[in-house]
Amino acid sequence: MTKLMIIGAGGHGKVVADCAEAMNQYDEIVFADAIYPSETINSHWPTVTSDKDWSKYLEHYEFIVAIGNSDTRLAITQNITNTGGRLATLIHPRAVVSPYSTIGKGSVVFANAVIGIDSLIGAACIINHNATVDHDCQLGDACHIAPGANISGEATLGNKVWAGVGCSVIQCCQLVDNVYLGAGTVVIKDIEQAGTYVGNPARKL
Protein backbone atom coordinates (compact mmCIF):
# COMPACT_ATOMS: atom_id res chain seq x y z
CA MET A 1 0.00 0.00 0.00
CA THR A 2 1.11 3.55 -0.68
CA LYS A 3 -0.18 7.10 -1.00
CA LEU A 4 -1.55 8.88 -4.07
CA MET A 5 -1.83 12.61 -4.72
CA ILE A 6 -4.14 13.62 -7.56
CA ILE A 7 -3.48 17.04 -9.08
CA GLY A 8 -6.86 18.46 -10.02
CA ALA A 9 -9.96 17.90 -7.90
CA GLY A 10 -12.67 18.62 -10.47
CA GLY A 11 -15.03 16.12 -12.07
CA HIS A 12 -12.30 14.20 -13.85
CA GLY A 13 -10.21 14.14 -10.69
CA LYS A 14 -13.10 12.63 -8.78
CA VAL A 15 -13.39 9.80 -11.31
CA VAL A 16 -9.62 9.23 -11.13
CA ALA A 17 -9.85 8.97 -7.34
CA ASP A 18 -12.73 6.51 -7.63
CA CYS A 19 -10.63 4.40 -10.01
CA ALA A 20 -7.65 4.50 -7.65
CA GLU A 21 -9.79 3.44 -4.70
CA ALA A 22 -11.23 0.54 -6.70
CA MET A 23 -7.69 -0.73 -7.32
CA ASN A 24 -7.24 -1.22 -3.53
CA GLN A 25 -3.55 -0.32 -3.74
CA TYR A 26 -3.53 3.00 -1.87
CA ASP A 27 -3.97 3.56 1.85
CA GLU A 28 -4.38 7.30 1.27
CA ILE A 29 -5.79 9.31 -1.65
CA VAL A 30 -5.65 13.11 -1.56
CA PHE A 31 -6.00 16.05 -3.94
CA ALA A 32 -3.90 19.09 -4.79
CA ASP A 33 -6.04 21.81 -6.33
CA ALA A 34 -6.18 25.57 -6.90
CA ILE A 35 -9.21 25.78 -4.60
CA TYR A 36 -7.06 25.05 -1.52
CA PRO A 37 -7.31 26.18 1.29
CA SER A 38 -11.01 26.96 0.80
CA GLU A 39 -13.60 24.23 1.16
CA THR A 40 -13.05 21.01 -0.75
CA ILE A 41 -14.71 20.34 -4.09
CA ASN A 42 -16.05 16.96 -3.05
CA SER A 43 -16.59 15.23 0.26
CA HIS A 44 -15.02 11.86 -0.51
CA TRP A 45 -11.30 12.67 -0.48
CA PRO A 46 -9.51 15.65 1.10
CA THR A 47 -7.80 18.49 -0.75
CA VAL A 48 -4.59 18.98 1.25
CA THR A 49 -2.58 21.49 -0.75
CA SER A 50 -2.53 23.84 -3.73
CA ASP A 51 -1.89 22.52 -7.22
CA LYS A 52 1.25 24.71 -7.18
CA ASP A 53 2.71 23.06 -4.07
CA TRP A 54 2.64 19.36 -4.94
CA SER A 55 6.46 19.24 -5.02
CA LYS A 56 6.52 19.48 -1.21
CA TYR A 57 5.11 15.95 -1.13
CA LEU A 58 7.57 14.24 -3.48
CA GLU A 59 8.94 11.86 -0.86
CA HIS A 60 5.62 10.59 0.39
CA TYR A 61 3.22 10.24 -2.57
CA GLU A 62 2.82 8.90 -6.05
CA PHE A 63 1.23 11.42 -8.40
CA ILE A 64 -1.24 11.53 -11.25
CA VAL A 65 -2.50 14.61 -13.05
CA ALA A 66 -6.30 14.73 -13.43
CA ILE A 67 -6.69 17.79 -15.63
CA GLY A 68 -8.68 17.49 -18.84
CA ASN A 69 -6.66 20.00 -20.87
CA SER A 70 -4.04 17.91 -22.66
CA ASP A 71 -1.36 20.59 -22.77
CA THR A 72 -1.64 21.29 -19.05
CA ARG A 73 -1.86 17.62 -18.09
CA LEU A 74 1.26 16.75 -20.07
CA ALA A 75 3.25 19.76 -18.86
CA ILE A 76 2.61 18.99 -15.18
CA THR A 77 3.25 15.28 -15.73
CA GLN A 78 6.62 16.05 -17.32
CA ASN A 79 7.42 18.47 -14.49
CA ILE A 80 6.77 15.75 -11.93
CA THR A 81 9.12 13.41 -13.79
CA ASN A 82 11.79 16.07 -14.14
CA THR A 83 11.74 16.82 -10.41
CA GLY A 84 12.09 13.17 -9.43
CA GLY A 85 8.46 12.45 -8.57
CA ARG A 86 6.87 9.02 -8.89
CA LEU A 87 4.04 8.84 -11.39
CA ALA A 88 1.18 6.42 -10.90
CA THR A 89 -0.45 4.41 -13.67
CA LEU A 90 -4.07 3.59 -12.84
CA ILE A 91 -6.00 0.69 -14.38
CA HIS A 92 -9.50 0.04 -13.11
CA PRO A 93 -10.05 -3.61 -12.10
CA ARG A 94 -12.96 -3.83 -14.54
CA ALA A 95 -10.83 -2.72 -17.50
CA VAL A 96 -9.52 -5.39 -19.87
CA VAL A 97 -5.86 -4.71 -20.65
CA SER A 98 -3.65 -7.19 -22.46
CA PRO A 99 -0.55 -8.10 -20.47
CA TYR A 100 1.32 -7.64 -23.75
CA SER A 101 0.37 -3.97 -24.02
CA THR A 102 2.28 -1.05 -22.51
CA ILE A 103 0.61 1.74 -20.54
CA GLY A 104 2.66 4.90 -20.02
CA LYS A 105 3.30 6.54 -16.67
CA GLY A 106 0.65 8.98 -15.50
CA SER A 107 -2.04 7.37 -17.65
CA VAL A 108 -5.41 6.11 -16.45
CA VAL A 109 -7.62 3.35 -17.88
CA PHE A 110 -11.20 3.47 -16.65
CA ALA A 111 -13.83 0.79 -16.11
CA ASN A 112 -14.93 -1.31 -19.10
CA ALA A 113 -12.17 0.03 -21.34
CA VAL A 114 -10.32 -2.51 -23.50
CA ILE A 115 -6.70 -2.30 -24.65
CA GLY A 116 -5.55 -4.99 -27.07
CA ILE A 117 -2.37 -6.94 -27.42
CA ASP A 118 0.86 -5.14 -28.38
CA SER A 119 -0.69 -1.69 -28.09
CA LEU A 120 1.47 1.12 -26.79
CA ILE A 121 -0.18 3.91 -24.77
CA GLY A 122 1.92 7.02 -24.05
CA ALA A 123 2.29 9.02 -20.85
CA ALA A 124 -0.55 11.07 -19.33
CA CYS A 125 -3.23 9.42 -21.48
CA ILE A 126 -6.89 8.93 -20.59
CA ILE A 127 -8.64 5.78 -21.83
CA ASN A 128 -12.16 6.49 -20.69
CA HIS A 129 -15.13 4.29 -19.81
CA ASN A 130 -16.14 1.79 -22.52
CA ALA A 131 -13.41 2.98 -24.91
CA THR A 132 -11.44 0.44 -26.95
CA VAL A 133 -7.91 0.53 -28.31
CA ASP A 134 -7.37 -2.56 -30.42
CA HIS A 135 -4.24 -4.59 -31.15
CA ASP A 136 -0.96 -2.98 -32.24
CA CYS A 137 -2.12 0.61 -31.80
CA GLN A 138 0.29 3.36 -30.85
CA LEU A 139 -0.94 6.39 -28.91
CA GLY A 140 1.32 9.34 -28.17
CA ASP A 141 1.44 11.27 -24.92
CA ALA A 142 -1.60 13.03 -23.42
CA CYS A 143 -4.18 11.43 -25.72
CA HIS A 144 -7.78 11.20 -24.52
CA ILE A 145 -9.96 8.39 -25.83
CA ALA A 146 -13.38 9.48 -24.63
CA PRO A 147 -16.24 7.25 -23.44
CA GLY A 148 -17.39 4.79 -26.09
CA ALA A 149 -14.73 5.73 -28.66
CA ASN A 150 -13.16 2.92 -30.69
CA ILE A 151 -9.64 2.88 -32.11
CA SER A 152 -9.18 -0.04 -34.49
CA GLY A 153 -6.09 -2.19 -34.84
CA GLU A 154 -2.72 -0.81 -35.94
CA ALA A 155 -3.88 2.81 -35.78
CA THR A 156 -1.30 5.42 -34.80
CA LEU A 157 -2.29 8.57 -32.92
CA GLY A 158 0.15 11.40 -32.29
CA ASN A 159 0.54 13.40 -29.10
CA LYS A 160 -2.47 15.15 -27.60
CA VAL A 161 -5.10 13.55 -29.83
CA TRP A 162 -8.64 13.85 -28.43
CA ALA A 163 -11.04 11.19 -29.71
CA GLY A 164 -14.49 12.41 -28.68
CA VAL A 165 -17.41 10.44 -27.29
CA GLY A 166 -18.45 7.60 -29.58
CA CYS A 167 -16.04 8.37 -32.41
CA SER A 168 -14.34 5.67 -34.51
CA VAL A 169 -10.93 5.37 -36.14
CA ILE A 170 -10.62 2.52 -38.65
CA GLN A 171 -7.66 0.18 -38.81
CA CYS A 172 -4.18 1.41 -39.77
CA CYS A 173 -5.09 5.12 -39.84
CA GLN A 174 -2.42 7.59 -38.77
CA LEU A 175 -3.26 10.87 -37.03
CA VAL A 176 -0.76 13.67 -36.42
CA ASP A 177 -0.36 15.54 -33.13
CA ASN A 178 -3.08 17.87 -31.83
CA VAL A 179 -6.09 16.40 -33.62
CA TYR A 180 -9.50 16.86 -31.99
CA LEU A 181 -12.25 14.48 -33.12
CA GLY A 182 -15.76 15.64 -32.26
CA ALA A 183 -18.34 13.27 -30.81
CA GLY A 184 -19.36 10.56 -33.26
CA THR A 185 -16.68 11.39 -35.83
CA VAL A 186 -15.64 8.54 -38.13
CA VAL A 187 -12.05 8.54 -39.39
CA ILE A 188 -11.54 6.40 -42.51
CA LYS A 189 -8.22 7.78 -43.76
CA ASP A 190 -5.05 9.36 -42.40
CA ILE A 191 -5.25 12.83 -40.85
CA GLU A 192 -2.12 14.78 -41.74
CA GLN A 193 -3.02 18.22 -40.38
CA ALA A 194 -3.74 19.28 -36.80
CA GLY A 195 -7.18 20.69 -36.08
CA THR A 196 -10.78 19.82 -35.27
CA TYR A 197 -12.60 17.19 -37.31
CA VAL A 198 -16.26 16.19 -37.28
CA GLY A 199 -18.71 14.05 -39.21
CA ASN A 200 -18.84 10.78 -41.12
CA PRO A 201 -16.44 10.67 -42.82
CA ALA A 202 -14.32 13.08 -40.80
CA ARG A 203 -13.90 16.57 -42.25
CA LYS A 204 -11.83 19.46 -40.93
CA LEU A 205 -13.63 22.50 -39.57
MIVEX-298146 format. One record per residue: residue in one letter; x, y, z of N, C-alpha, C in turn. Coordinates in steps of 0.05 Angstrom, whole numbers, padded with zeros to 5 digits. Each point is the difference from the previous one (the first is absolute). Layout:
REM residues N
('A',(X,Y,Z),(X,Y,Z),(X,Y,Z)) ...
END
This chain:
REM residues 205
('M',(00017,-00024,00000),(-00017,00024,00000),(00018,00025,00000)) ('T',(-00011,00021,-00012),(00015,00025,-00002),(-00019,00023,-00001)) ('K',(00010,00024,-00005),(-00017,00024,00000),(00000,00012,-00028)) ('L',(-00023,00012,-00007),(-00004,00012,-00026),(-00010,00028,00003)) ('M',(00014,00019,-00014),(-00010,00027,-00002),(-00009,00005,-00029)) ('I',(-00025,00009,-00002),(-00012,00006,-00026),(00000,00031,-00004)) ('I',(00012,00009,-00021),(00001,00029,-00006),(-00024,00007,-00017)) ('G',(-00018,00015,00012),(-00025,00006,-00013),(-00023,-00014,00013)) ('A',(-00018,00015,00013),(-00021,-00012,00016),(-00028,00005,-00012)) ('G',(-00001,00006,-00026),(-00025,00003,-00013),(-00014,-00026,-00007)) ('G',(-00019,00000,-00019),(-00015,-00024,-00006),(00018,-00023,-00009)) ('H',(00019,00006,-00018),(00018,-00021,-00009),(00017,-00011,00023)) ('G',(00009,00018,00017),(00016,-00008,00023),(-00016,-00019,00018)) ('K',(-00025,00006,00004),(-00017,-00017,00016),(-00002,-00029,-00011)) ('V',(-00002,-00002,-00027),(-00002,-00026,-00012),(00027,-00014,00002)) ('V',(00022,00014,-00002),(00027,-00011,00003),(00003,-00011,00029)) ('A',(-00009,00015,00019),(00001,-00010,00028),(-00017,-00025,00004)) ('D',(-00023,00000,-00012),(-00018,-00024,00002),(00014,-00024,-00012)) ('C',(00013,00004,-00022),(00015,-00022,-00013),(00023,-00010,00018)) ('A',(00015,00019,00011),(00022,-00007,00018),(-00010,-00015,00024)) ('E',(-00022,00008,00012),(-00011,-00014,00023),(-00008,-00029,-00007)) ('A',(-00012,-00003,-00024),(-00009,-00026,-00009),(00024,-00020,-00003)) ('M',(00024,00011,-00006),(00023,-00017,-00003),(00010,-00012,00026)) ('N',(-00008,00013,00023),(00007,-00010,00026),(00031,-00003,00004)) ('Q',(00014,00020,-00010),(00029,00001,00002),(00010,00024,00016)) ('Y',(-00018,00018,00008),(00008,00024,00014),(-00013,00002,00027)) ('D',(00016,00006,00020),(-00011,00003,00027),(-00007,00029,00005)) ('E',(00007,00018,-00019),(-00009,00028,00002),(-00002,00012,-00028)) ('I',(-00022,00014,-00005),(-00004,00014,-00025),(-00007,00029,00006)) ('V',(00015,00019,-00010),(-00005,00028,00006),(00002,00016,-00026)) ('F',(-00010,00025,00001),(00001,00018,-00023),(00018,00024,00006)) ('A',(00012,00010,-00022),(00012,00027,-00001),(-00016,00016,-00021)) ('D',(-00009,00023,00009),(-00018,00015,-00019),(00002,00030,00006)) ('A',(-00006,00016,-00020),(00001,00029,00003),(-00019,00011,00021)) ('I',(-00021,-00016,00006),(-00020,00010,00019),(00011,00001,00029)) ('Y',(00021,-00015,00006),(00011,-00001,00027),(00010,00028,00007)) ('P',(-00005,00009,00026),(-00010,-00014,00023),(-00030,00004,00005)) ('S',(-00015,00009,-00019),(-00029,00002,00004),(-00013,-00028,00001)) ('E',(-00026,-00001,00002),(-00013,-00025,00004),(00005,-00019,-00023)) ('T',(00000,-00026,00005),(00006,-00020,-00020),(-00022,-00001,-00021)) ('I',(00008,-00010,-00024),(-00019,-00002,-00022),(-00019,-00023,00005)) ('N',(00010,-00022,00010),(-00018,-00023,00006),(00006,-00011,00028)) ('S',(-00018,-00015,00010),(00001,-00008,00028),(00013,-00028,00004)) ('H',(00009,-00012,-00022),(00010,-00028,00003),(00029,-00001,00007)) ('W',(00016,00018,-00011),(00029,-00001,00004),(00009,00029,00006)) ('P',(00019,00004,00018),(00008,00027,00008),(00018,00014,-00020)) ('T',(-00003,00026,-00002),(00019,00017,-00015),(00020,00011,00020)) ('V',(00025,-00007,-00002),(00019,00006,00022),(00020,00021,-00007)) ('T',(00001,00008,-00026),(00019,00021,-00007),(-00007,00012,-00027)) ('S',(00013,00022,-00007),(-00005,00013,-00026),(00013,-00016,-00022)) ('D',(-00011,00003,-00024),(00011,-00014,-00023),(00028,00012,-00008)) ('K',(00008,00021,00013),(00027,00011,-00005),(00021,-00011,00020)) ('D',(-00010,-00014,00021),(00018,-00008,00022),(00004,-00030,00002)) ('W',(-00007,-00015,-00021),(00002,-00029,00001),(00029,-00009,00005)) ('S',(00019,00016,-00009),(00028,-00009,00003),(00009,-00004,00029)) ('K',(-00014,00012,00019),(00006,-00003,00028),(-00005,-00029,00009)) ('Y',(-00014,-00015,-00016),(-00009,-00027,00008),(00014,-00022,-00015)) ('L',(00022,00007,-00014),(00013,-00019,-00018),(00009,-00026,00014)) ('E',(00008,00002,00025),(00011,-00024,00014),(-00022,-00019,00010)) ('H',(-00024,00009,00001),(-00021,-00015,00014),(-00022,-00010,-00018)) ('Y',(-00003,00010,-00025),(-00023,-00007,-00016),(00009,-00008,-00029)) ('E',(-00016,-00017,-00012),(-00001,-00002,-00029),(-00019,00021,-00010)) ('F',(00003,00008,-00026),(-00015,00021,-00011),(-00014,-00008,-00026)) ('I',(-00023,00012,-00005),(-00013,-00001,-00026),(-00014,00026,-00005)) ('V',(00001,00009,-00024),(-00012,00026,-00007),(-00028,-00004,-00012)) ('A',(-00020,00010,00013),(-00028,-00003,-00009),(-00011,00026,-00010)) ('I',(00012,00010,-00021),(-00009,00025,-00013),(-00007,-00007,-00029)) ('G',(-00023,00008,-00008),(-00010,-00007,-00027),(00016,00012,-00022)) ('N',(00010,00025,00003),(00015,00013,-00021),(00026,-00015,-00005)) ('S',(00004,-00009,-00025),(00022,-00018,-00006),(00027,00014,00003)) ('D',(00002,00025,-00008),(00025,00015,00003),(00008,00003,00029)) ('T',(-00019,00007,00016),(00005,00004,00029),(00007,-00027,00013)) ('R',(-00016,-00020,-00006),(00005,-00027,00012),(00028,-00010,-00007)) ('L',(00008,00003,-00025),(00026,-00010,-00007),(00022,00016,00012)) ('A',(-00003,00027,00001),(00021,00017,00011),(00005,-00006,00029)) ('I',(-00021,-00003,00016),(00003,-00006,00028),(00012,-00028,00004)) ('T',(-00010,-00019,-00016),(00011,-00027,00001),(00030,-00001,-00005)) ('Q',(00009,00015,-00020),(00028,00001,-00006),(00016,00014,00022)) ('N',(-00013,00020,00012),(00013,00014,00022),(00004,-00018,00024)) ('I',(-00019,-00017,00005),(00002,-00019,00022),(00024,-00019,-00005)) ('T',(00001,-00010,-00024),(00022,-00018,-00008),(00027,00014,00003)) ('N',(00002,00025,-00010),(00025,00014,00000),(00010,00008,00028)) ('T',(-00019,00001,00019),(00008,00006,00028),(00003,-00025,00017)) ('G',(-00001,-00023,-00012),(00005,-00025,00014),(-00025,-00012,00013)) ('G',(-00024,00009,-00007),(-00024,-00011,00012),(-00007,-00027,-00012)) ('R',(-00016,-00015,00014),(-00009,-00027,-00009),(-00028,00003,-00011)) ('L',(-00002,-00007,-00026),(-00026,00001,-00013),(-00015,-00027,00003)) ('A',(-00026,00002,00006),(-00016,-00024,00001),(-00011,-00006,-00028)) ('T',(-00007,-00025,-00004),(-00015,-00009,-00023),(-00024,-00015,00011)) ('L',(-00024,00010,-00007),(-00024,-00011,00012),(-00016,-00016,-00021)) ('I',(-00007,-00025,00008),(-00016,-00017,-00018),(-00023,-00011,00017)) ('H',(-00024,00007,-00007),(-00023,-00009,00016),(-00002,-00031,-00001)) ('P',(-00007,-00013,00021),(-00002,-00029,00000),(-00020,-00011,-00019)) ('R',(-00019,00016,-00010),(-00019,-00010,-00020),(00008,00008,-00028)) ('A',(00024,00011,-00004),(00010,00004,-00027),(00013,-00027,-00009)) ('V',(00001,-00003,-00027),(00013,-00024,-00011),(00024,00010,-00016)) ('V',(00024,-00006,00011),(00025,00010,-00011),(00018,-00024,-00005)) ('S',(00008,-00004,-00025),(00018,-00022,-00006),(00026,00003,00015)) ('P',(00010,-00022,00011),(00026,00001,00014),(00023,00005,-00020)) ('Y',(-00006,-00001,-00026),(00020,00005,-00020),(-00002,00029,-00012)) ('S',(-00015,00016,00014),(-00002,00029,-00007),(00018,00015,00019)) ('T',(00005,00026,-00006),(00016,00017,00017),(-00016,00025,00005)) ('I',(-00003,00007,00026),(-00015,00024,00008),(00020,00019,00012)) ('G',(00002,00025,-00010),(00019,00019,00009),(-00005,00011,00027)) ('K',(00020,00010,00013),(-00002,00012,00027),(-00019,00024,-00001)) ('G',(-00015,00002,00022),(-00019,00023,00002),(-00025,-00004,-00016)) ('S',(-00004,-00023,-00012),(-00025,-00006,-00015),(-00020,-00014,00017)) ('V',(-00026,00002,-00008),(-00021,-00013,00015),(-00019,-00014,-00020)) ('V',(-00007,-00025,00007),(-00018,-00016,-00016),(-00025,-00006,00018)) ('F',(-00023,00010,-00009),(-00024,-00002,00016),(-00016,-00025,-00005)) ('A',(-00021,-00004,00016),(-00016,-00024,00000),(-00011,-00006,-00028)) ('N',(00001,-00025,-00007),(-00012,-00011,-00025),(00016,00008,-00025)) ('A',(00022,00014,00003),(00018,00005,-00023),(00014,-00026,-00007)) ('V',(00008,-00002,-00026),(00015,-00023,-00010),(00024,00009,-00015)) ('I',(00023,-00011,00006),(00025,00006,-00014),(00011,-00026,-00010)) ('G',(00004,-00003,-00026),(00008,-00025,-00012),(00030,-00005,00000)) ('I',(00006,-00024,-00008),(00028,-00010,00001),(00019,00018,-00017)) ('D',(00024,00004,00011),(00021,00014,-00014),(-00006,00029,-00006)) ('S',(-00020,00011,00015),(-00005,00029,-00003),(00019,00015,00019)) ('L',(00007,00024,-00008),(00017,00017,00015),(-00014,00027,00006)) ('I',(-00005,00005,00026),(-00014,00024,00009),(00021,00019,00012)) ('G',(00001,00025,-00008),(00020,00018,00010),(-00005,00010,00028)) ('A',(00016,00019,00009),(-00003,00011,00027),(-00024,00019,00001)) ('A',(-00012,00003,00024),(-00021,00019,00005),(-00024,-00003,-00018)) ('C',(-00006,-00024,-00008),(-00024,-00006,-00017),(-00024,-00006,00017)) ('I',(-00023,00004,-00011),(-00026,-00007,00012),(-00014,-00020,-00019)) ('I',(-00005,-00024,00009),(-00016,-00019,-00015),(-00026,-00003,00016)) ('N',(-00020,00013,-00009),(-00024,00004,00016),(-00019,-00024,00000)) ('H',(-00022,00002,00015),(-00019,-00022,00003),(-00010,-00010,-00027)) ('N',(00001,-00027,-00004),(-00011,-00013,-00023),(00015,00007,-00026)) ('A',(00023,00012,00002),(00017,00005,-00024),(00016,-00025,-00007)) ('T',(00007,-00004,-00026),(00016,-00022,-00008),(00024,00009,-00017)) ('V',(00023,-00012,00006),(00024,00005,-00016),(00009,-00028,-00008)) ('D',(-00002,-00007,-00026),(00004,-00027,-00008),(00030,-00007,-00004)) ('H',(00005,-00023,-00010),(00027,-00011,-00001),(00019,00018,-00016)) ('D',(00025,00002,00009),(00022,00012,-00015),(-00004,00030,-00005)) ('C',(-00017,00013,00016),(-00002,00029,-00002),(00022,00014,00014)) ('Q',(00006,00024,-00009),(00020,00017,00014),(-00013,00027,00005)) ('L',(-00001,00008,00026),(-00011,00026,00008),(00023,00016,00012)) ('G',(00002,00025,-00009),(00020,00018,00012),(-00007,00009,00027)) ('D',(00015,00019,00011),(-00005,00010,00027),(-00025,00018,00001)) ('A',(-00013,00000,00022),(-00023,00018,00007),(-00023,-00003,-00020)) ('C',(-00004,-00024,-00011),(-00025,-00005,-00015),(-00023,-00005,00019)) ('H',(-00024,00006,-00010),(-00025,-00006,00015),(-00018,-00015,-00019)) ('I',(-00006,-00025,00007),(-00019,-00016,-00015),(-00026,00000,00017)) ('A',(-00019,00015,-00009),(-00024,00007,00016),(-00018,-00024,00003)) ('P',(-00021,00001,00017),(-00018,-00022,00004),(-00012,-00010,-00026)) ('G',(00002,-00027,-00004),(-00013,-00012,-00023),(00015,00004,-00026)) ('A',(00023,00011,00000),(00015,00004,-00025),(00015,-00026,-00006)) ('N',(00004,-00006,-00026),(00013,-00025,-00009),(00023,00006,-00019)) ('I',(00023,-00009,00008),(00024,00003,-00017),(00007,-00028,-00010)) ('S',(-00002,-00004,-00027),(00004,-00027,-00011),(00030,-00007,-00002)) ('G',(00005,-00025,-00006),(00027,-00011,00001),(00020,00015,-00017)) ('E',(00025,00002,00010),(00023,00011,-00015),(-00003,00030,-00006)) ('A',(-00019,00013,00013),(-00002,00029,-00004),(00023,00014,00016)) ('T',(00008,00023,-00009),(00021,00015,00013),(-00010,00028,00005)) ('L',(-00001,00009,00025),(-00009,00026,00008),(00024,00016,00011)) ('G',(00003,00025,-00009),(00022,00016,00010),(-00005,00010,00028)) ('N',(00016,00018,00009),(-00003,00012,00027),(-00025,00018,00001)) ('K',(-00013,-00001,00023),(-00022,00018,00006),(-00023,-00002,-00020)) ('V',(-00006,-00025,-00008),(-00024,-00005,-00017),(-00024,-00005,00019)) ('W',(-00022,00014,-00006),(-00025,-00003,00015),(-00020,-00014,-00018)) ('A',(-00007,-00024,00008),(-00021,-00015,-00015),(-00026,00002,00015)) ('G',(-00019,00016,-00009),(-00024,00006,00014),(-00019,-00023,00005)) ('V',(-00020,00005,00015),(-00019,-00021,00008),(-00011,-00014,-00025)) ('G',(00002,-00027,00000),(-00012,-00016,-00021),(00012,00002,-00027)) ('C',(00024,00012,-00003),(00012,00001,-00026),(00014,-00026,-00007)) ('S',(00008,-00003,-00026),(00012,-00025,-00009),(00024,00007,-00018)) ('V',(00021,-00015,00003),(00023,00002,-00018),(00005,-00027,-00012)) ('I',(-00001,-00003,-00026),(00003,-00027,-00012),(00029,-00008,00001)) ('Q',(00004,-00026,-00007),(00026,-00012,00003),(00021,00014,-00017)) ('C',(00024,00001,00011),(00024,00009,-00013),(00001,00030,-00006)) ('C',(-00019,00015,00009),(00000,00029,-00005),(00022,00013,00017)) ('Q',(00011,00022,-00010),(00021,00015,00015),(-00010,00029,00003)) ('L',(00001,00009,00025),(-00008,00027,00006),(00023,00016,00012)) ('V',(00005,00024,-00009),(00022,00016,00010),(-00007,00011,00027)) ('D',(00019,00014,00012),(-00004,00013,00026),(-00023,00020,-00001)) ('N',(-00013,00004,00023),(-00019,00022,00004),(-00024,-00001,-00018)) ('V',(-00011,-00024,-00003),(-00025,-00004,-00014),(-00022,-00003,00020)) ('Y',(-00022,00014,-00005),(-00024,-00002,00017),(-00023,-00011,-00017)) ('L',(-00010,-00023,00009),(-00022,-00013,-00014),(-00026,00004,00015)) ('G',(-00019,00014,-00012),(-00025,00005,00014),(-00016,-00026,00004)) ('A',(-00020,00002,00018),(-00016,-00024,00007),(-00011,-00012,-00025)) ('G',(00002,-00027,-00002),(-00011,-00015,-00022),(00015,00002,-00026)) ('T',(00023,00013,-00001),(00015,00002,-00025),(00011,-00028,-00008)) ('V',(00001,-00004,-00027),(00009,-00025,-00011),(00024,00006,-00018)) ('V',(00023,-00011,00008),(00025,00005,-00015),(00005,-00025,-00017)) ('I',(00001,00004,-00027),(00004,-00022,-00018),(00026,00003,-00017)) ('K',(00015,00021,00005),(00026,00004,-00013),(00018,00016,00018)) ('D',(00025,00001,-00007),(00020,00014,00016),(-00008,00030,00003)) ('I',(00007,00011,00023),(-00003,00029,00005),(00028,00011,00003)) ('E',(00007,00018,-00019),(00028,00010,-00002),(00003,00028,00009)) ('Q',(-00022,00013,00010),(00001,00027,00008),(-00015,00003,00027)) ('A',(00013,00014,00019),(-00013,00005,00026),(-00025,00016,-00003)) ('G',(-00019,-00004,00018),(-00025,00016,-00001),(-00023,-00016,00011)) ('T',(-00024,00011,-00003),(-00025,-00013,00009),(-00014,-00012,-00024)) ('Y',(-00009,-00025,00004),(-00013,-00015,-00021),(-00027,-00011,00010)) ('V',(-00020,00001,-00017),(-00026,-00010,00007),(-00012,-00015,-00023)) ('G',(-00021,-00016,00006),(-00016,-00012,-00021),(00008,-00028,-00008)) ('N',(-00015,-00011,-00019),(00004,-00026,-00011),(-00002,00001,-00031)) ('P',(00023,-00001,-00014),(00027,-00003,00011),(00010,00027,00011)) ('A',(00022,-00002,00015),(00011,00024,00014),(00007,00022,-00020)) ('R',(-00007,00024,00007),(00008,00023,-00016),(00010,00022,00019)) ('K',(00019,00016,-00010),(00012,00020,00017),(-00017,00025,00001)) ('L',(-00004,00011,00024),(-00015,00025,00003),(00018,00024,-00007)) 
END
